[in-house]
Amino acid sequence: MDVDPTEPGRQRRGVIDGSARVIGEVLRTPRIVKTARILLGNIDPEAAPALVRAVMFSDSVLFLDALAAAPALANAAVLGAREVCDQLLGLPTDLLHRFVARLISEVSGEEVGVTTGLALVAAGRLVEAPGDSLAEVVRAFEADFIRGLQKGLADDDAVVGRQVERLAATIRRVARENPQLMARVVRPLAAAWRDALEE
């Protein structure tokens, strides 16, 4: 029976909660762990588009159900990533450095960029659609995002300052190497930041 998610200190139990319980027990079995490591070593991300097309064209209703579940999946991914970050912060710096370097080197930056661009185009079309309901939702999301960002930032101002400077240096480098992106994206964003700081 599901737990009322509105009760203080309680969370709704569902597929992920059940999976966590099952996996916690299953991972006590060495053979299962070995099998899981083999599976993780044979993930083929380049086949993901084919999987999406297979689901979409084989069962459109299931595809729409998957889209409807996208917010829950996104929240699950975000909360999972948050927990990963919390755990990583507890690792020794040298180990964390090696792990993150390997992680970044194996992620396709080009595909992340393409996906981000497509998402921005899709968001632009949605924002331009008639009606104010989407704009209100976006504003509420932005407010929640800023509040969460403030919570997530470290209390150490020196650490935050170094990260901001690294981000600024990255933006400057990207702008120098990509003048078209500079004109279309970076300059309007920089102008918006200046206007916000002057208010």
N, C-alpha and C positions, 0 to 999 in steps of 0.2 A: 504494500500500500504506500502511495506517495506521501511524503511529508509536506505539510503546508509551507511553501517557501517564504510566506509573509511572517511566520513566527520568528521572533528574535532568537538568534543563535541556531536556527534550524535551516537546513538546505533540502531542496527537493531531490529525492533519490530517483535515478533513472539509469540509462544505459551506461554512462561513463562511471557512475558510482558503482554499479554492479560489475563492470569490467575491471575497475580498480581492485575490488575485493577478490575477483577470480584470479586476476593476474598476480596479485600479491601472493596467493597460495601456489599458483602454477610455477612461479619463478623460484620456488623452493626445490624444484626438481632439476637436477643438473642436465639431464637429457633435453628437457624443454628449453633450458637456457642456451644450450649448444645449438639447438635447432633455430631459436630466435636469432642468434648471432649470424647463422648462415643466411637466414632470410634477410636480415638487415644488410648483409654484405652483398646482396644481389638485387637491391632495389634499382629499378631502371626508370628514372624520372622522365626520360625522353618519350616514354610510352604513355605518359599521363594524358596528353591530348587525345590519343586514340581511345583511352578508357572513357573520357568524357563523351566523345562522339558515340561510342558504343552504347552508353547508357541513354544518351539523348535520343538517338534514332531507334533504339530497340524498344524503349518504353518511355514515351514522352511524359506520362503521368508521374512515373517514378522520378524523372528528371526534374519536373516541377516541384515534387515533394522535396527533393534534395535542395532546390533553390529556396524553398520555404524554410528549410532547416538551416540555411546558410548563416543566419545571425547566431543561432545556438552553436554551430560549428566554429564560427569565428570567435565567439566568446570563450569556447573551450580551448581553442588554439592560443588565445591571448593569455588566459589564466594559466595554461600549461607553460607558456613561454615565461610568464612572470615567475612561476615556481622554479623553472630552470635557472633564470637569472639570480634568484635568491640563493639557490644552491651553489651556483658558480662563484658568487661573491665570497663564499666560505672557503674556496680552494686556494692553495698557495699561488702566489702571483706568477711564478715561473711555469707551473703546470697549466694555469689558466691561459698564459700567453701562447704556449704551444698548441693548446686545444683550439683556441679561437683562431689562431693563424691557419691551422689546418682546415677549420670549418669554413672560413672565408675563402680560402683558396679553392675549395671544391664547390662553392655556390656559383651558379652562373649569373654574373653581374648583368650581362646583356639581357637575359631573360627577365630578371627582376626589373630592369629598366623598361623593357617592352611591356611587361604586365602593368607597371605603374602608369606608363603612358596611356595604355588602353583604358585603365581604370579612370584616369583623369578625363579622357574624352567621354566615357560613359557618364561620369558624374556631371560633366558640363551639360550634356544633353538632358539629364534629369533635372538639373537646377533650372534650366531654361524652359522646362515644361510648365504649362499653365497651373495656377493654384499656389497657395501659400503654405500648404501643409508640409511639403518637403523642406522648404526653407526654414520653417520652425523647428523641424526635427534636426536639421543640420546645425542650427544655432545651439540647440540643446546639447547635441553631441560635442560641438566645439567647447562649450562651457565645461562639460564633464571631462573632456580631454585635458584642458588646461589645469583643472583641479587635480586630476590624476597625475599629470606631469610634475606638478609642484610637489606632490606627495612622494613621487618616485625619485626625485633628484636628491643627491646626497646632501647632508647637512654641511659638509666640509666645503666652504666657499672656494678654497684653493682648487679642489678636485673639479668642481663644476666649472670654474674659470678655465682650467686647462682643457676640458672637453669642449667648451664653447670656442676657445681659440683654435683647437684642432678642426672643428666644424667650419669655422670661418676660413681657415687656410685651405680646406678642401673645396669650399665654394669658390674661393679665388682661383684655385688651380683649374677647376672645372670650367669656370668662366673664361679663363685665358685660352683653354684648349678647345672650347666649343662656343664660338661667338654667336651662332644662331640661337643656342640655348640661352645664352646670356641675354639676348634681346627679347626673347619670347617669355622667359621664365624668371631669371635671376633679377634683372632690373626692376620689373614690376613688384616682385616680392620685396626687394630692398627698399623701394619707394614706399611700400605699404608699412614696412617696419619703421622707417623714418617718420612717417605721418603718425603712427601709433605712439612713438616715443615723444613726439612734440605735443601730443594732446594732454 
